[in-house]
Amino acid sequence: MNDTDPTTQSSAFARVLDSLLRPLVRALIAQGVTAPALYVRLKRLYVEVAEESFQIGGERQTDSRISMLTGVHRRDVREFRGADMASRTEAREKVTSLASVIGRWLADPKTSDAAGNPKPLPRSGSDPFSFESLVRLVSTDIRPKTVLDELERQGMVEVADGAVHLKTDAFIGPNNLDQKTHFFAENVGDHISAAVENLLAEEDPPFLERAVFYNRLTPASVDDLQAQAERLGTDVLIELNKMAHDRQAQDVSAEDGIERFRFGVFFYKEAEPPIDGGGKKADDAED
């Protein structure tokens, strides 16, 4: 049990918020989301999270208790709790069709080679492993031509000699703003969720959440490290994608097949301020 004084603990955690929120605020300003608009959404999220995650004995919480937990006025709590959450839930759970098509293309041994490289696929025709067949395996609700047109528009595939070729840019991610926004929310949201669960765990952290970090490097060295990280990261993602594809086919009819996962890699670099006048060198570290 954590015996830290709650007031001291909350004050200490509040001091880390600048590091967490600064890049998010940069994105908010760039996307035209003002501070008052963010505050309204933040209050709603406080109410939602308090209702979902801080129940006592599984009983529905009162507006007064949620107001006490969150600091949100009871009038606002009533308004937020009465709102329709269905559309937001549906948006959170939706998996984009393009990502599913690419994921299956890279994972299925019929459409990729032993090294995980995607094979060129006939656009259509009687071939059971054509691009049209691949799309229909993912969903019968979308037209293969619609998917192909969008992948071409984003520069993720190339059609040549009647075959569809998946380009290496597909490993990097979509160029479409709606899809980039979707994956920004999903990827960063799950990363933060893993980090929060590890932070709140009283015993061993339940999730993988590690990083390697060094300073005092030249730009050329960091560029080399970034290129290597991209190569290794792509290899890991392709391998895990193939394994997950196989397990999904195995587990699809299992009664306990109810879980999802997300694994990701990232690389970030920036120039640090000069060392202090005394020539003190920051500690190099890795974790």
Salt bridges, closest charged atoms under 4 A:
GLU48 OE2 - ARG44 NH1 2.53
GLU48 OE2 - ARG88 NH2 3.26
GLU51 OE2 - ARG81 NH2 2.75
ASP63 OD1 - ARG81 NH1 2.67
ASP76 OD2 - LYS43 NZ 3.01
ASP108 OD2 - ARG104 NE 3.94
ASP108 OD1 - LYS110 NZ 3.92
GLU132 OE1 - ARG136 NH1 3.63
ASP149 OD2 - LYS145 NZ 2.81
GLU150 OE2 - ARG153 NH2 2.66
GLU186 OE1 - ARG262 NH2 3.42
ASP190 OD2 - ARG260 NH1 2.80
ASP190 OD2 - ARG262 NE 2.65
GLU209 OE2 - HIS191 NE2 2.76
ASP223 OD1 - LYS269 NZ 2.72
ASP246 OD1 - HIS245 ND1 3.46
ASP284 OD2 - LYS281 NZ 3.92
